[in-house]
Amino acid sequence: MIHVIGGGLAGSEAAWQAAEHGVAVTIHEMRPVRPTAVHKTAGLAELVCSNSFRGDKLDNAVGLLKEEMRRLGSVIMRAADMARVPAGAALAVDRGVFSQKVTELIERHPLITISRDEVPAIPPAGSGPVIIATGPLTSDSLSADIAAFVGGAHLYFYDAI
């Protein structure tokens, strides 16, 4: 059993890939029990900024990465392709449809359980494998625990841009 803390893009994809390889996964997503300042729904992988995943052509690194993800069975790319809206050479999505599709696919996977709870601290050693994929909207208590674990000087968030 793997525990994934955070149901955003990275957490959803990590859970999906592990489950597709036969490993049971629990995604811990604090919404809607504990809302954030920017999310509007309880859906997984809810995009709160741009609806663009940038270029989708195979003549650049960004497009090639997307193609690699598709070939590896990415839930994010599958949902993005289902939610695609016109955007020239870019891959842009309808945010609501995208989150809905990711959520539906994850909910239907027989090896994935979604637990709607806030994880306030890094689980103790011996709890089994844990993936922390909470991003910039981590709850204050978990963020403080992560900072204490890695050292505050090493805790940064880098935007995808």
C-alpha positions as CSV (number, residue, x, y, z in Angstrom):
1,M,0.0,0.0,0.0
2,I,1.3,3.4,-1.0
3,H,-0.2,6.6,0.5
4,V,-0.2,9.7,-1.7
5,I,-0.8,13.0,0.1
6,G,-2.3,15.4,-2.3
7,G,-4.7,14.9,-5.2
8,G,-3.4,17.4,-7.6
9,L,-1.6,16.7,-10.9
10,A,1.4,15.0,-9.4
11,G,-0.5,13.1,-6.8
12,S,-3.1,11.8,-9.1
13,E,-0.5,10.7,-11.7
14,A,1.7,9.0,-9.0
15,A,-1.3,7.1,-7.6
16,W,-2.5,6.1,-11.1
17,Q,1.0,4.8,-12.2
18,A,1.4,2.8,-9.0
19,A,-2.1,1.3,-9.3
20,E,-1.5,0.5,-12.9
21,H,1.5,-1.5,-11.8
22,G,-0.6,-3.5,-9.4
23,V,0.0,-1.5,-6.1
24,A,-2.9,-0.5,-3.9
25,V,-2.9,3.3,-3.3
26,T,-4.8,5.7,-1.0
27,I,-4.9,9.3,-2.1
28,H,-5.3,11.7,0.8
29,E,-7.0,14.9,-0.4
30,M,-8.0,17.4,2.2
31,R,-10.6,19.1,0.0
32,P,-13.6,19.6,0.5
33,V,-13.1,18.9,4.3
34,R,-10.4,21.6,4.4
35,P,-10.7,24.1,1.5
36,T,-8.0,26.3,0.1
37,A,-8.1,29.9,-0.9
38,V,-8.2,29.2,-4.6
39,H,-9.8,25.8,-5.3
40,K,-13.5,26.0,-6.2
41,T,-14.4,22.2,-6.3
42,A,-13.5,19.0,-4.5
43,G,-12.3,17.5,-7.8
44,L,-8.9,16.0,-8.2
45,A,-6.3,17.8,-10.4
46,E,-8.2,21.0,-10.3
47,L,-6.3,23.6,-12.3
48,V,-6.4,27.0,-10.5
49,C,-4.3,29.0,-12.8
50,S,-3.8,28.5,-16.6
51,N,-5.8,26.0,-18.5
52,S,-2.8,25.5,-20.8
53,F,-0.3,22.6,-20.7
54,R,1.8,24.5,-23.3
55,G,2.8,23.1,-26.6
56,D,1.7,19.7,-27.9
57,K,3.7,19.3,-31.1
58,L,6.4,16.7,-31.3
59,D,9.0,19.1,-32.5
60,N,9.8,20.4,-29.0
61,A,10.7,19.0,-25.6
62,V,7.3,20.0,-24.0
63,G,5.4,18.1,-26.7
64,L,7.7,15.1,-26.6
65,L,7.2,14.9,-22.8
66,K,3.5,14.8,-23.3
67,E,3.8,12.0,-25.9
68,E,6.0,10.0,-23.5
69,M,3.4,10.4,-20.8
70,R,0.6,9.3,-23.2
71,R,2.6,6.2,-24.2
72,L,3.1,5.4,-20.5
73,G,-0.7,5.5,-19.9
74,S,-0.8,8.9,-18.1
75,V,-4.2,9.6,-16.5
76,I,-3.4,13.3,-16.7
77,M,-2.8,13.1,-20.5
78,R,-5.9,10.9,-21.0
79,A,-8.1,13.5,-19.2
80,A,-6.4,16.4,-20.9
81,D,-7.1,14.8,-24.3
82,M,-10.8,14.3,-23.3
83,A,-11.1,17.9,-22.1
84,R,-9.1,19.6,-24.9
85,V,-10.3,22.9,-26.2
86,P,-9.0,24.8,-29.3
87,A,-5.7,26.5,-28.6
88,G,-3.6,26.3,-31.7
89,A,-0.5,24.2,-31.2
90,A,-0.9,24.2,-27.4
91,L,-2.8,21.7,-25.3
92,A,-5.4,23.7,-23.4
93,V,-8.3,22.1,-21.5
94,D,-11.7,23.0,-20.1
95,R,-10.7,23.1,-16.4
96,G,-14.0,21.7,-15.1
97,V,-14.1,18.8,-17.6
98,F,-10.4,18.1,-17.0
99,S,-10.8,17.8,-13.2
100,Q,-14.0,15.8,-13.6
101,K,-12.3,13.3,-15.9
102,V,-9.3,12.8,-13.7
103,T,-11.6,12.4,-10.7
104,E,-13.8,9.9,-12.5
105,L,-10.8,7.8,-13.8
106,I,-9.2,7.7,-10.3
107,E,-12.5,6.9,-8.6
108,R,-13.1,4.0,-10.9
109,H,-9.6,2.4,-10.5
110,P,-10.0,-0.7,-8.4
111,L,-6.7,-0.3,-6.7
112,I,-7.1,3.4,-5.7
113,T,-9.0,4.7,-2.7
114,I,-9.6,8.4,-2.1
115,S,-9.6,9.5,1.5
116,R,-11.0,13.0,2.1
117,D,-8.9,13.9,5.0
118,E,-6.2,16.4,6.0
119,V,-2.9,14.8,6.7
120,P,-1.4,17.3,9.3
121,A,2.1,15.8,9.5
122,I,4.5,13.5,7.7
123,P,3.4,9.9,8.6
124,P,5.8,8.2,11.0
125,A,8.4,5.8,9.8
126,G,7.0,2.3,9.4
127,S,3.8,3.6,7.9
128,G,4.8,2.3,4.5
129,P,5.7,4.2,1.4
130,V,4.4,7.8,1.2
131,I,4.5,10.2,-1.7
132,I,4.0,13.9,-0.6
133,A,2.6,15.7,-3.6
134,T,0.9,18.7,-2.0
135,G,2.4,21.6,-3.9
136,P,2.0,25.3,-2.9
137,L,-1.4,24.8,-1.3
138,T,-0.2,22.5,1.5
139,S,-2.0,23.0,4.8
140,D,-0.1,25.1,7.3
141,S,0.5,22.2,9.7
142,L,1.8,19.8,7.0
143,S,3.9,22.5,5.5
144,A,5.5,23.3,8.9
145,D,6.2,19.6,9.4
146,I,7.8,19.3,6.0
147,A,9.9,22.4,6.6
148,A,11.1,20.9,9.9
149,F,12.0,17.6,8.2
150,V,13.9,19.1,5.3
151,G,15.0,22.3,6.9
152,G,13.2,25.5,6.2
153,A,16.0,26.8,3.9
154,H,15.4,23.8,1.6
155,L,11.6,24.2,1.1
156,Y,10.7,25.9,-2.1
157,F,7.9,25.9,-4.6
158,Y,8.7,26.4,-8.3
159,D,5.9,27.3,-10.6
160,A,5.6,25.1,-13.7
161,I,6.5,28.1,-15.9
